[in-house]
């Protein structure tokens, strides 16, 4: 049998290639469709003591988190690799979102990734581009299909962020899967569709770590959250 020199350039290249391949395989793994969150941490304390938010805007009563204005609530901590599980309830014409990888909470729109929450049944939002629909990576990648429930009904969303890979499960169905490395333009998506001009940083350039946030009462329509849980990924 021919012996391989473990220190030869060919062998080193093979090790690096296998390492990258293993990493890609791991990061391409979507989250469970219905994960058991027992043992997961609450993203926000009941008294919101671990959150950053405008005074008097956000409140948590009987486990339900909501806002009176279009202001976000943020984690004080920054997260890199994690799974997030939450329930949300739309009102008619709700338009909100879950914000991840935020590096600047004062200028969050171009400096983060937003997973869209929306009342797809409302005419004003149904006629917008598919990248505005519930479960989308807002302005960038549309969900495979709309599975959000009607206003007044609770929905469950599971988000997995693992480096450049972002997965979105909505009501037990994997609806969105993104590799941020493919979004190298601030003007057009990989499929050629236009990106809203206020999203003026390519996703490929954004840090894959940051604060997690929830968007408040946008366009006058309230949004409600409960059972917001997180598990950091260590394996």
C-alpha positions as a Markdown table, in Angstrom:
| # | Residue | x | y | z |
|---|---|---|---|---|
| 1 | Unk | 0.0 | 0.0 | 0.0 |
| 2 | Unk | 1.3 | 3.4 | -0.9 |
| 3 | Unk | 2.0 | 5.6 | 2.1 |
| 4 | Unk | 0.8 | 9.2 | 2.1 |
| 5 | Unk | 3.0 | 12.0 | 3.4 |
| 6 | Unk | 0.6 | 13.8 | 5.8 |
| 7 | Unk | 2.7 | 17.0 | 5.4 |
| 8 | Unk | 2.6 | 17.1 | 1.6 |
| 9 | Unk | 0.7 | 20.0 | -0.1 |
| 10 | Unk | -1.7 | 17.4 | -1.6 |
| 11 | Unk | -2.5 | 15.9 | 1.8 |
| 12 | Unk | -3.0 | 19.3 | 3.4 |
| 13 | Unk | -5.3 | 20.4 | 0.6 |
| 14 | Unk | -7.3 | 17.1 | 1.1 |
| 15 | Unk | -7.7 | 17.8 | 4.8 |
| 16 | Unk | -8.8 | 21.3 | 4.2 |
| 17 | Unk | -11.3 | 20.3 | 1.5 |
| 18 | Unk | -12.7 | 17.6 | 3.7 |
| 19 | Unk | -12.9 | 20.0 | 6.6 |
| 20 | Unk | -14.9 | 22.5 | 4.5 |
| 21 | Unk | -17.1 | 19.8 | 3.2 |
| 22 | Unk | -17.9 | 18.6 | 6.7 |
| 23 | Unk | -18.6 | 22.2 | 7.8 |
| 24 | Unk | -21.0 | 22.8 | 4.9 |
| 25 | Unk | -22.8 | 19.5 | 5.6 |
| 26 | Unk | -23.3 | 20.5 | 9.2 |
| 27 | Unk | -24.5 | 24.1 | 8.4 |
| 28 | Unk | -26.9 | 22.8 | 5.8 |
| 29 | Unk | -28.9 | 20.9 | 8.4 |
| 30 | Unk | -32.3 | 22.4 | 9.0 |
| 31 | Unk | -33.9 | 22.6 | 12.5 |
| 32 | Unk | -36.5 | 20.1 | 13.7 |
| 33 | Unk | -40.0 | 21.0 | 12.4 |
| 34 | Unk | -41.4 | 20.8 | 16.0 |
| 35 | Unk | -38.5 | 21.0 | 18.4 |
| 36 | Unk | -39.0 | 20.3 | 22.1 |
| 37 | Unk | -38.0 | 23.5 | 23.8 |
| 38 | Unk | -38.1 | 22.2 | 27.4 |
| 39 | Unk | -34.7 | 23.2 | 28.8 |
| 40 | Unk | -34.3 | 26.1 | 26.4 |
| 41 | Unk | -33.8 | 29.6 | 27.8 |
| 42 | Unk | -36.3 | 32.4 | 27.7 |
| 43 | Unk | -35.0 | 35.0 | 25.2 |
| 44 | Unk | -36.4 | 37.8 | 27.4 |
| 45 | Unk | -36.9 | 37.7 | 31.2 |
| 46 | Unk | -40.6 | 38.3 | 32.3 |
| 47 | Unk | -39.6 | 41.7 | 33.6 |
| 48 | Unk | -37.6 | 42.4 | 30.4 |
| 49 | Unk | -34.5 | 43.2 | 32.6 |
| 50 | Unk | -32.3 | 41.6 | 30.0 |
| 51 | Unk | -33.7 | 43.6 | 27.1 |
| 52 | Unk | -33.0 | 46.9 | 25.5 |
| 53 | Unk | -36.2 | 48.8 | 24.6 |
| 54 | Unk | -37.8 | 52.2 | 24.8 |
| 55 | Unk | -39.5 | 52.8 | 28.1 |
| 56 | Unk | -43.3 | 52.4 | 28.1 |
| 57 | Unk | -43.4 | 50.8 | 24.6 |
| 58 | Unk | -43.1 | 47.1 | 25.3 |
| 59 | Unk | -44.8 | 45.1 | 28.0 |
| 60 | Unk | -45.1 | 41.5 | 29.0 |
| 61 | Unk | -48.4 | 40.4 | 30.7 |
| 62 | Unk | -49.5 | 36.8 | 31.3 |
| 63 | Unk | -46.6 | 35.7 | 29.2 |
| 64 | Unk | -47.6 | 37.8 | 26.1 |
| 65 | Unk | -45.2 | 40.3 | 24.8 |
| 66 | Unk | -46.5 | 43.3 | 22.7 |
| 67 | Unk | -45.7 | 46.9 | 21.9 |
| 68 | Unk | -47.7 | 50.1 | 21.5 |
| 69 | Unk | -45.5 | 51.7 | 18.9 |
| 70 | Unk | -43.2 | 50.8 | 16.0 |
| 71 | Unk | -40.1 | 50.3 | 18.1 |
| 72 | Unk | -38.0 | 47.2 | 18.5 |
| 73 | Unk | -37.0 | 45.3 | 21.6 |
| 74 | Unk | -33.5 | 43.8 | 21.6 |
| 75 | Unk | -31.5 | 41.3 | 23.6 |
| 76 | Unk | -28.6 | 42.8 | 25.5 |
| 77 | Unk | -26.6 | 39.7 | 24.7 |
| 78 | Unk | -25.3 | 39.0 | 21.2 |
| 79 | Unk | -25.8 | 35.6 | 19.6 |
| 80 | Unk | -23.9 | 33.7 | 17.0 |
| 81 | Unk | -25.1 | 30.1 | 16.5 |
| 82 | Unk | -28.6 | 29.4 | 17.8 |
| 83 | Unk | -32.1 | 28.1 | 17.4 |
| 84 | Unk | -35.0 | 30.3 | 18.2 |
| 85 | Unk | -38.6 | 29.2 | 18.8 |
| 86 | Unk | -41.5 | 31.5 | 19.3 |
| 87 | Unk | -45.2 | 31.9 | 18.8 |
| 88 | Unk | -46.8 | 35.0 | 17.3 |
| 89 | Unk | -50.3 | 36.2 | 16.7 |
| 90 | Unk | -51.1 | 38.8 | 14.0 |
| 91 | Unk | -53.9 | 41.4 | 14.0 |
| 92 | Unk | -55.5 | 42.4 | 10.7 |
| 93 | Unk | -52.7 | 43.9 | 8.6 |
| 94 | Unk | -49.9 | 43.1 | 11.0 |
| 95 | Unk | -46.4 | 43.6 | 9.6 |
| 96 | Unk | -43.6 | 42.7 | 12.0 |
| 97 | Unk | -40.4 | 40.6 | 12.1 |
| 98 | Unk | -37.7 | 38.7 | 14.0 |
| 99 | Unk | -34.3 | 40.4 | 13.6 |
| 100 | Unk | -31.1 | 38.4 | 13.8 |
| 101 | Unk | -27.4 | 39.2 | 13.5 |
| 102 | Unk | -28.0 | 42.8 | 14.3 |
| 103 | Unk | -24.7 | 44.7 | 14.7 |
| 104 | Unk | -26.1 | 48.2 | 15.1 |
| 105 | Unk | -29.5 | 48.5 | 17.0 |
| 106 | Unk | -29.6 | 52.2 | 16.3 |
| 107 | Unk | -29.4 | 51.6 | 12.5 |
| 108 | Unk | -30.7 | 48.1 | 12.4 |
| 109 | Unk | -32.4 | 47.9 | 9.0 |
| 110 | Unk | -29.3 | 47.6 | 6.8 |
| 111 | Unk | -27.2 | 46.0 | 9.5 |
| 112 | Unk | -29.2 | 42.9 | 10.3 |
| 113 | Unk | -31.3 | 40.1 | 8.8 |
| 114 | Unk | -35.1 | 40.3 | 9.2 |
| 115 | Unk | -37.3 | 37.2 | 9.1 |
| 116 | Unk | -40.7 | 38.6 | 8.1 |
| 117 | Unk | -43.9 | 38.3 | 10.0 |
| 118 | Unk | -46.9 | 39.5 | 8.1 |
| 119 | Unk | -50.7 | 39.1 | 7.7 |
| 120 | Unk | -50.6 | 37.6 | 4.2 |
| 121 | Unk | -54.4 | 37.7 | 4.1 |
| 122 | Unk | -54.4 | 41.5 | 4.1 |
| 123 | Unk | -54.8 | 43.0 | 0.7 |
| 124 | Unk | -52.2 | 45.7 | 1.3 |
| 125 | Unk | -49.5 | 43.1 | 2.0 |
| 126 | Unk | -50.7 | 40.3 | -0.3 |
| 127 | Unk | -50.0 | 42.5 | -3.3 |
| 128 | Unk | -46.4 | 43.2 | -2.3 |
| 129 | Unk | -43.5 | 41.2 | -3.7 |
| 130 | Unk | -43.2 | 37.6 | -2.3 |
| 131 | Unk | -40.1 | 38.6 | -0.4 |
| 132 | Unk | -42.5 | 40.6 | 1.9 |
| 133 | Unk | -44.6 | 37.6 | 2.8 |
| 134 | Unk | -44.6 | 35.8 | 6.1 |
| 135 | Unk | -41.6 | 33.6 | 6.6 |
| 136 | Unk | -39.4 | 35.5 | 4.1 |
| 137 | Unk | -36.0 | 36.8 | 4.6 |
| 138 | Unk | -37.4 | 40.3 | 4.1 |
| 139 | Unk | -36.6 | 41.9 | 0.8 |
| 140 | Unk | -34.2 | 39.0 | -0.1 |
| 141 | Unk | -35.7 | 35.6 | -0.2 |
| 142 | Unk | -39.4 | 34.6 | -0.5 |
| 143 | Unk | -40.8 | 31.6 | 1.4 |
| 144 | Unk | -41.7 | 28.5 | -0.6 |
| 145 | Unk | -45.3 | 29.2 | 0.2 |
| 146 | Unk | -47.5 | 31.1 | 2.6 |
| 147 | Unk | -48.5 | 29.0 | 5.6 |
| 148 | Unk | -49.3 | 31.8 | 8.1 |
| 149 | Unk | -52.6 | 31.5 | 9.9 |
| 150 | Unk | -55.4 | 34.1 | 9.9 |
| 151 | Unk | -55.2 | 37.0 | 12.3 |
| 152 | Unk | -56.2 | 36.1 | 15.8 |
| 153 | Unk | -54.6 | 32.6 | 15.6 |
| 154 | Unk | -51.3 | 31.7 | 17.1 |
| 155 | Unk | -48.4 | 30.6 | 14.8 |
| 156 | Unk | -45.2 | 28.9 | 15.6 |
| 157 | Unk | -41.9 | 29.9 | 14.0 |
| 158 | Unk | -38.5 | 28.2 | 14.5 |
| 159 | Unk | -35.4 | 29.9 | 13.2 |
| 160 | Unk | -32.0 | 28.4 | 13.0 |
| 161 | Unk | -28.9 | 30.6 | 12.5 |
| 162 | Unk | -25.7 | 28.8 | 11.9 |
| 163 | Unk | -23.1 | 31.0 | 10.4 |
| 164 | Unk | -24.2 | 32.0 | 6.9 |
| 165 | Unk | -27.1 | 29.5 | 6.9 |
| 166 | Unk | -30.5 | 30.6 | 8.0 |
| 167 | Unk | -33.5 | 28.3 | 8.1 |
| 168 | Unk | -37.2 | 29.3 | 8.9 |
| 169 | Unk | -39.8 | 26.8 | 9.9 |
| 170 | Unk | -43.4 | 28.2 | 10.1 |
| 171 | Unk | -46.2 | 26.1 | 11.5 |
| 172 | Unk | -44.3 | 22.9 | 11.1 |
| 173 | Unk | -43.1 | 23.5 | 7.5 |
| 174 | Unk | -39.6 | 24.5 | 6.3 |
| 175 | Unk | -40.5 | 27.5 | 4.2 |
| 176 | Unk | -37.1 | 29.3 | 3.8 |
| 177 | Unk | -33.5 | 28.3 | 3.6 |
| 178 | Unk | -30.8 | 30.9 | 2.9 |
| 179 | Unk | -27.0 | 30.9 | 2.4 |
| 180 | Unk | -26.0 | 34.5 | 3.0 |
| 181 | Unk | -22.8 | 34.1 | 1.0 |
| 182 | Unk | -24.9 | 34.1 | -2.2 |
| 183 | Unk | -26.2 | 37.7 | -1.5 |
| 184 | Unk | -23.2 | 39.6 | -2.7 |
| 185 | Unk | -25.1 | 42.6 | -4.1 |
| 186 | Unk | -27.0 | 45.3 | -2.3 |
| 187 | Unk | -29.3 | 46.0 | -5.3 |
| 188 | Unk | -30.3 | 42.6 | -6.7 |
| 189 | Unk | -31.0 | 39.2 | -5.3 |
| 190 | Unk | -29.3 | 36.1 | -6.8 |
| 191 | Unk | -32.5 | 35.5 | -8.9 |
| 192 | Unk | -32.3 | 39.0 | -10.3 |
| 193 | Unk | -35.2 | 40.6 | -8.3 |
| 194 | Unk | -34.7 | 44.0 | -6.8 |
| 195 | Unk | -33.7 | 44.5 | -3.2 |
| 196 | Unk | -35.5 | 47.4 | -1.4 |
| 197 | Unk | -33.1 | 50.4 | -1.4 |
| 198 | Unk | -33.0 | 50.8 | 2.3 |
| 199 | Unk | -31.4 | 47.3 | 2.6 |
| 200 | Unk | -28.1 | 48.8 | 1.3 |
| 201 | Unk | -25.6 | 46.3 | 2.6 |
| 202 | Unk | -25.0 | 42.9 | 0.9 |
| 203 | Unk | -25.9 | 40.1 | 3.3 |
| 204 | Unk | -22.6 | 38.4 | 2.5 |
| 205 | Unk | -20.8 | 41.3 | 4.2 |
| 206 | Unk | -22.8 | 41.3 | 7.4 |
| 207 | Unk | -21.4 | 39.9 | 10.6 |
| 208 | Unk | -22.8 | 36.5 | 11.5 |
| 209 | Unk | -23.3 | 37.5 | 15.1 |
| 210 | Unk | -25.4 | 40.1 | 16.9 |
| 211 | Unk | -28.4 | 41.1 | 18.9 |
| 212 | Unk | -31.8 | 39.5 | 18.4 |
| 213 | Unk | -34.8 | 41.7 | 18.1 |
| 214 | Unk | -38.6 | 41.8 | 17.6 |
| 215 | Unk | -40.3 | 44.5 | 15.7 |
| 216 | Unk | -43.2 | 46.4 | 17.3 |
| 217 | Unk | -46.5 | 47.8 | 16.2 |
| 218 | Unk | -45.8 | 48.6 | 12.6 |
| 219 | Unk | -48.2 | 50.5 | 10.3 |
| 220 | Unk | -50.6 | 50.8 | 13.2 |
| 221 | Unk | -51.3 | 47.0 | 13.5 |
| 222 | Unk | -50.3 | 45.3 | 16.7 |
| 223 | Unk | -48.3 | 42.0 | 17.0 |
| 224 | Unk | -48.2 | 39.6 | 19.9 |
| 225 | Unk | -45.5 | 37.1 | 20.9 |
| 226 | Unk | -45.2 | 34.4 | 23.5 |
| 227 | Unk | -43.0 | 31.4 | 24.4 |
| 228 | Unk | -39.9 | 33.0 | 22.9 |
| 229 | Unk | -37.1 | 30.5 | 23.6 |
| 230 | Unk | -33.5 | 30.2 | 22.5 |
| 231 | Unk | -30.9 | 27.4 | 22.5 |
| 232 | Unk | -27.3 | 28.2 | 21.6 |
| 233 | Unk | -25.6 | 25.7 | 19.4 |
| 234 | Unk | -22.3 | 24.3 | 20.6 |
| 235 | Unk | -21.9 | 21.1 | 18.6 |
